[in-house]
Amino acid sequence: MTNQDIQNQIKKIEAEIKRIDDNENTFYFFIIDSKGCPSGDLAYIYNLALISQKNGKNVKMLYQLQDEKDEFIGVDGWLGEEYASLPHENIASSDVHMAPSDVLFIPEIFTNVMEETHKSHLPCKRIVITQNYDFVVDQLPFSRQWGDYNIMESMVKTDVLGDMVKELFPYVKTTTVNPFIHNKFFKVNTPKKLVVNIIAKDDNDVNKIIKPFKLKYPIFKFVSFVRCNQMPQDVFAENLRNNFATIWVDRESYFGLSALEALKSGSIVIAKTTDITQEWMVNDDNDKTLSNCCLWFDTIHEVHKILANVVRAWMDDNVPCILEQSADKAVEKYTYDNTVNQMTSYLADINARRKKEFENIIILLKKKIDTNN
């Protein structure tokens, strides 16, 4: 390689440094089209993208539709126009040019995207967004790991999840950016309805809650149930704040945002214990006992008696104050400002480290020129 070739390389790298300094590099977020169905994991990514855009960053949402007949539905119907108006591009029908100073965020479920971008020698920095530990394990082929795709960094929802990722990949740098509870979720002073919200993905769980309760406690036949799945966010929030209780069952959850949204809305939450205990679920770091923010149950067969007791307490205006106090403590950390501060700091850190990498490369190239001379 001649000195002129090296000089040309240096100029290209300096141009990438200038893109970072001038805020011209782009942060790409790879997403799946949920076809209009609400998804907490997808909402988390859209929230991060919107925060990044409001932070002055160039943002683009990438999706892949192989069939030209397919239509991208997007999130307008359940997240709203502000999110839907983020720039979107179908990588299957357009040629997306990514520069070395750009960043591509890839959800943990898309191992195929990690592999494809590695094989194509994509020049940008690639970071995994990890929300579900099971997806990390399920989607990786046997004897493969992120390092095989030259991915060394992950953004995680919680510190607990970050520790789990590092147990699999000790070399991966993890940064926590917590979700936030949207301001659509709030308490009201008006009387609540004697209606129970059910948040559960499995139809069998819903049936095991409603039918046995009606049979065991016919005296409470006036209690109504509403299943809060695949609702627009506004409708979901309205149910949480207007109905007196919420039953939350999500075996796959690695955070439990829906439960927190119910707590923020002033609903009494009856919650299924999860395999992974998150920090908001316990009293504190030293005391790992479950918090009184929720009424916890281990098996679905326990929920009927708990619900019956809740109905009695609510009708007698005898709900323990500690439930509301613990609920307020559980939700206090997950604010919009906290997430904005975490994401803003992380974006600045990404750019600073990427710039330093480029500067180190320039130093090495200049040393090569000196050697040639």
C-alpha positions as CSV (number, residue, x, y, z in Angstrom):
1,M,0.0,0.0,0.0
2,T,1.4,3.3,-1.1
3,N,1.5,6.4,1.1
4,Q,-1.1,8.0,-1.2
5,D,-3.4,5.0,-0.6
6,I,-2.9,5.5,3.2
7,Q,-3.5,9.2,2.9
8,N,-6.8,8.5,1.1
9,Q,-7.8,6.1,3.9
10,I,-7.0,8.8,6.5
11,K,-9.2,11.3,4.7
12,K,-12.1,8.9,4.6
13,I,-11.8,8.2,8.4
14,E,-11.5,11.9,9.1
15,A,-14.7,12.4,7.1
16,E,-16.4,9.8,9.4
17,I,-15.1,11.6,12.5
18,K,-16.6,14.9,11.1
19,R,-20.0,13.1,10.6
20,I,-20.0,12.2,14.3
21,D,-18.9,15.8,15.3
22,D,-21.6,17.3,13.1
23,N,-24.3,14.9,14.3
24,E,-24.7,13.5,10.7
25,N,-24.3,9.8,11.5
26,T,-27.4,7.7,11.5
27,F,-28.8,5.4,14.2
28,Y,-30.7,2.6,12.5
29,F,-33.2,0.4,14.5
30,F,-34.2,-2.9,12.9
31,I,-37.8,-3.8,13.7
32,I,-40.5,-6.3,12.8
33,D,-43.9,-5.2,11.6
34,S,-46.4,-6.4,14.2
35,K,-49.2,-5.8,11.7
36,G,-50.9,-3.4,13.9
37,C,-50.9,-5.6,17.0
38,P,-49.5,-3.9,20.2
39,S,-46.2,-5.2,21.3
40,G,-44.3,-4.1,24.4
41,D,-40.9,-5.1,23.0
42,L,-41.6,-3.1,19.8
43,A,-42.9,-0.1,21.8
44,Y,-39.6,-0.1,23.7
45,I,-37.6,0.1,20.5
46,Y,-39.8,2.9,19.1
47,N,-39.5,4.8,22.3
48,L,-35.7,4.7,22.2
49,A,-35.8,5.7,18.5
50,L,-38.1,8.7,19.2
51,I,-35.9,9.8,22.2
52,S,-32.9,9.6,19.9
53,Q,-34.5,11.7,17.3
54,K,-35.6,14.3,19.9
55,N,-32.0,14.3,21.0
56,G,-31.0,15.6,17.6
57,K,-29.8,12.3,16.1
58,N,-30.6,11.0,12.6
59,V,-32.9,8.0,13.1
60,K,-34.2,5.4,10.7
61,M,-36.4,2.4,11.3
62,L,-35.5,-0.6,9.1
63,Y,-37.8,-3.5,8.3
64,Q,-37.9,-6.3,5.8
65,L,-40.8,-7.3,3.6
66,Q,-39.7,-9.9,1.0
67,D,-43.0,-10.0,-0.9
68,E,-43.9,-6.9,-2.8
69,K,-47.5,-7.6,-2.2
70,D,-47.0,-7.3,1.6
71,E,-48.0,-4.0,3.2
72,F,-46.2,-2.4,6.1
73,I,-48.8,-1.7,8.7
74,G,-46.7,0.0,11.3
75,V,-47.7,1.3,14.7
76,D,-49.9,4.3,13.9
77,G,-53.0,2.4,15.1
78,W,-51.7,1.7,18.6
79,L,-48.7,3.9,19.4
80,G,-49.8,6.9,17.4
81,E,-48.7,9.2,14.6
82,E,-45.6,10.6,16.4
83,Y,-44.0,7.1,16.3
84,A,-45.4,6.2,12.9
85,S,-43.8,9.4,11.4
86,L,-40.3,8.3,12.2
87,P,-38.4,7.6,8.9
88,H,-38.9,4.0,7.8
89,E,-37.3,2.0,5.0
90,N,-37.8,-1.6,3.7
91,I,-34.3,-3.0,3.2
92,A,-35.6,-5.7,0.9
93,S,-36.7,-3.1,-1.8
94,S,-34.0,-0.4,-1.3
95,D,-30.3,-0.2,-1.0
96,V,-29.5,1.1,2.4
97,H,-26.0,2.6,2.5
98,M,-24.5,2.5,6.0
99,A,-21.3,4.4,6.8
100,P,-18.7,3.3,9.4
101,S,-19.9,6.1,11.8
102,D,-23.5,4.8,11.7
103,V,-25.0,2.5,14.3
104,L,-27.3,-0.4,13.7
105,F,-29.4,-1.7,16.7
106,I,-30.5,-5.3,16.2
107,P,-33.1,-7.0,18.5
108,E,-31.8,-10.2,20.1
109,I,-34.3,-12.3,18.2
110,F,-32.8,-11.5,14.8
111,T,-29.7,-13.8,14.8
112,N,-30.1,-14.0,11.0
113,V,-29.6,-10.3,10.7
114,M,-26.5,-10.5,12.9
115,E,-25.1,-13.2,10.6
116,E,-26.1,-11.5,7.3
117,T,-24.6,-8.1,8.3
118,H,-21.4,-9.8,9.4
119,K,-21.0,-11.7,6.2
120,S,-21.7,-8.6,4.1
121,H,-19.0,-6.8,6.1
122,L,-21.3,-4.0,7.0
123,P,-19.0,-1.1,8.1
124,C,-21.3,0.4,10.8
125,K,-21.2,-0.4,14.5
126,R,-23.8,-3.1,15.4
127,I,-25.4,-3.3,18.9
128,V,-27.9,-5.9,20.1
129,I,-31.0,-4.7,21.9
130,T,-31.7,-7.4,24.5
131,Q,-35.2,-7.6,26.0
132,N,-35.8,-11.4,26.4
133,Y,-33.2,-13.9,27.5
134,D,-35.1,-16.8,26.0
135,F,-34.9,-15.2,22.6
136,V,-31.1,-15.0,22.9
137,V,-30.9,-18.7,23.7
138,D,-33.6,-19.9,21.3
139,Q,-32.4,-18.1,18.2
140,L,-28.7,-18.9,18.4
141,P,-27.6,-21.9,16.4
142,F,-25.7,-24.5,18.5
143,S,-22.0,-23.7,19.1
144,R,-22.5,-20.1,17.9
145,Q,-22.3,-16.9,19.9
146,W,-22.5,-13.2,19.3
147,G,-18.7,-12.9,19.1
148,D,-18.8,-15.1,16.0
149,Y,-20.7,-12.3,14.3
150,N,-18.2,-9.7,15.7
151,I,-20.9,-8.2,18.0
152,M,-19.5,-7.1,21.3
153,E,-22.1,-4.8,22.7
154,S,-25.7,-4.9,23.9
155,M,-28.2,-2.5,25.3
156,V,-30.4,-4.2,27.9
157,K,-33.7,-3.3,29.6
158,T,-32.5,-4.0,33.2
159,D,-29.3,-4.7,35.1
160,V,-30.7,-8.2,35.9
161,L,-30.9,-9.0,32.2
162,G,-27.4,-7.4,31.6
163,D,-25.9,-9.9,34.2
164,M,-27.6,-12.8,32.4
165,V,-26.2,-11.7,29.0
166,K,-22.7,-11.4,30.5
167,E,-23.0,-15.0,31.9
168,L,-23.4,-16.2,28.3
169,F,-21.0,-13.7,26.6
170,P,-18.5,-12.4,29.2
171,Y,-16.8,-10.2,26.5
172,V,-20.0,-8.3,25.7
173,K,-20.3,-4.7,27.0
174,T,-23.8,-4.2,28.4
175,T,-25.6,-0.8,29.0
176,T,-28.9,-0.6,30.8
177,V,-31.6,1.7,29.4
178,N,-34.8,1.1,31.4
179,P,-38.3,1.4,29.9
180,F,-40.5,4.1,31.1
181,I,-44.2,4.2,32.0
182,H,-46.0,6.5,29.5
183,N,-47.8,9.5,30.9
184,K,-51.0,8.0,29.5
185,F,-51.1,5.8,32.6
186,F,-52.2,7.8,35.7
187,K,-54.6,7.6,38.6
188,V,-58.1,9.2,38.7
189,N,-60.2,10.2,41.7
190,T,-63.5,9.0,40.2
191,P,-64.9,5.7,41.5
192,K,-63.6,2.6,39.7
193,K,-65.8,0.0,38.1
194,L,-66.2,-3.5,39.5
195,V,-64.3,-4.9,36.5
196,V,-61.2,-7.0,36.4
197,N,-58.6,-6.5,33.7
198,I,-56.8,-9.6,32.6
199,I,-53.4,-9.3,30.9
200,A,-52.5,-12.8,29.6
201,K,-51.2,-14.1,26.3
202,D,-52.6,-17.6,26.7
203,D,-56.3,-18.2,26.2
204,N,-56.1,-21.2,28.5
205,D,-54.9,-18.9,31.3
206,V,-57.8,-16.6,30.8
207,N,-60.3,-19.5,30.9
208,K,-58.6,-20.9,34.0
209,I,-59.1,-17.5,35.7
210,I,-62.7,-16.6,34.8
211,K,-64.6,-19.9,34.6
212,P,-63.4,-21.4,38.0
213,F,-63.9,-18.0,39.7
214,K,-67.5,-17.9,38.5
215,L,-68.1,-21.5,39.7
216,K,-66.3,-21.1,43.0
217,Y,-67.8,-17.7,43.9
218,P,-71.3,-17.4,42.4
219,I,-72.0,-14.7,44.9
220,F,-69.7,-12.5,42.9
221,K,-71.4,-13.1,39.6
222,F,-71.7,-9.3,39.1
223,V,-67.9,-9.0,38.7
224,S,-67.0,-8.5,35.1
225,F,-63.8,-9.3,33.2
226,V,-62.1,-7.7,30.3
227,R,-59.1,-9.1,28.4
228,C,-56.6,-6.4,27.7
229,N,-54.7,-7.8,24.8
230,Q,-54.1,-6.2,21.4
231,M,-55.7,-3.0,22.5
232,P,-54.6,0.5,21.3
233,Q,-52.6,2.1,24.1
234,D,-55.2,4.7,24.8
235,V,-57.9,2.1,25.3
236,F,-55.6,-0.1,27.4
237,A,-54.7,2.8,29.7
238,E,-58.4,3.7,30.1
239,N,-59.2,0.2,31.2
240,L,-56.4,0.2,33.7
241,R,-57.4,3.4,35.4
242,N,-61.1,2.8,35.4
243,N,-61.3,-0.8,36.6
244,F,-60.5,-1.7,40.2
245,A,-58.2,-4.7,39.7
246,T,-55.8,-6.3,37.1
247,I,-54.6,-9.9,36.9
248,W,-51.2,-10.1,35.2
249,V,-49.9,-13.4,33.8
250,D,-46.8,-13.3,31.6
251,R,-44.5,-16.3,32.0
252,E,-42.2,-14.9,29.2
253,S,-41.8,-11.4,30.7
254,Y,-38.4,-10.2,31.5
255,F,-39.6,-6.9,32.9
256,G,-43.4,-6.6,33.4
257,L,-44.1,-3.2,32.0
258,S,-47.9,-3.9,31.8
259,A,-48.0,-4.7,35.5
260,L,-46.2,-1.4,36.2
261,E,-48.6,0.5,34.0
262,A,-51.5,-1.0,36.0
263,L,-49.9,-0.1,39.3
264,K,-49.3,3.5,38.0
265,S,-53.0,3.6,37.1
266,G,-54.1,2.8,40.6
267,S,-55.4,-0.7,39.8
268,I,-54.9,-3.5,42.4
269,V,-52.6,-5.9,40.7
270,I,-52.8,-9.7,41.2
271,A,-49.6,-11.0,39.6
272,K,-48.2,-14.3,38.7
273,T,-44.6,-14.8,39.9
274,T,-42.1,-14.9,37.1
275,D,-39.0,-17.0,36.6
276,I,-36.8,-13.9,36.7
277,T,-37.4,-11.5,39.6
278,Q,-36.9,-7.9,38.5
279,E,-35.8,-5.1,40.9
280,W,-39.2,-3.4,41.1
281,M,-40.7,-6.7,42.3
282,V,-38.7,-6.9,45.5
283,N,-38.5,-4.7,48.6
284,D,-34.8,-3.7,48.0
285,D,-31.5,-5.1,46.8
286,N,-30.6,-6.5,50.2
287,D,-34.1,-7.9,51.0
288,K,-35.2,-10.0,48.0
289,T,-38.6,-10.8,49.4
290,L,-41.5,-9.9,47.0
291,S,-42.8,-6.4,47.4
292,N,-46.4,-5.6,48.5
293,C,-46.9,-3.7,45.3
294,C,-48.7,-6.7,43.9
295,L,-50.7,-9.7,45.4
296,W,-48.5,-12.6,44.1
297,F,-49.5,-16.1,43.2
298,D,-47.4,-19.1,42.1
299,T,-50.1,-21.2,40.3
300,I,-53.2,-20.1,38.4
301,H,-55.4,-22.1,40.9
302,E,-54.5,-19.7,43.7
303,V,-55.8,-16.6,41.9
304,H,-59.5,-17.2,42.5
305,K,-59.3,-17.0,46.3
306,I,-57.1,-13.9,46.1
307,L,-59.5,-12.2,43.7
308,A,-62.4,-13.0,46.0
309,N,-60.6,-11.5,49.0
310,V,-59.8,-8.4,46.9
311,V,-63.5,-8.0,45.8
312,R,-64.6,-8.2,49.4
313,A,-62.0,-5.7,50.6
314,W,-62.7,-3.3,47.8
315,M,-66.5,-3.4,48.4
316,D,-65.9,-2.9,52.1
317,D,-63.5,0.0,51.4
318,N,-60.9,-2.0,53.3
319,V,-58.0,-2.3,50.8
320,P,-54.7,-2.1,52.8
321,C,-52.9,1.2,52.3
322,I,-49.6,-0.6,52.0
323,L,-50.6,-1.8,48.5
324,E,-50.9,1.7,47.2
325,Q,-47.7,2.8,49.0
326,S,-45.7,-0.1,47.7
327,A,-47.1,0.5,44.2
328,D,-46.0,4.1,44.2
329,K,-42.5,3.0,45.2
330,A,-42.3,0.3,42.5
331,V,-43.1,2.7,39.6
332,E,-41.2,5.8,40.8
333,K,-38.0,4.9,39.0
334,Y,-39.5,4.2,35.5
335,T,-40.0,7.8,34.4
336,Y,-39.6,9.3,31.0
337,D,-36.9,11.6,32.2
338,N,-34.9,8.7,33.6
339,T,-35.0,6.8,30.2
340,V,-34.2,10.0,28.3
341,N,-31.1,10.6,30.5
342,Q,-29.9,7.0,30.2
343,M,-30.4,6.9,26.4
344,T,-28.9,10.4,25.8
345,S,-25.8,9.4,27.9
346,Y,-25.5,6.1,26.0
347,L,-25.7,7.7,22.5
348,A,-23.0,10.2,23.5
349,D,-20.9,7.3,24.8
350,I,-21.3,5.4,21.6
351,N,-20.2,8.3,19.5
352,A,-17.3,9.1,21.8
353,R,-16.0,5.5,21.7
354,R,-16.5,5.2,17.9
355,K,-14.6,8.5,17.4
356,K,-11.8,7.3,19.6
357,E,-11.5,4.1,17.5
358,F,-11.2,6.1,14.3
359,E,-8.6,8.4,15.8
360,N,-6.5,5.3,16.9
361,I,-6.7,3.9,13.4
362,I,-5.4,7.2,12.0
363,I,-2.5,7.1,14.4
364,L,-1.6,3.6,13.2
365,L,-1.9,4.7,9.5
366,K,0.3,7.7,10.1
367,K,2.9,5.4,11.7
368,K,2.7,3.2,8.6
369,I,3.5,6.3,6.5
370,D,6.5,7.0,8.7
371,T,7.7,3.4,8.2
372,N,7.4,3.6,4.5
373,N,9.4,6.8,4.4
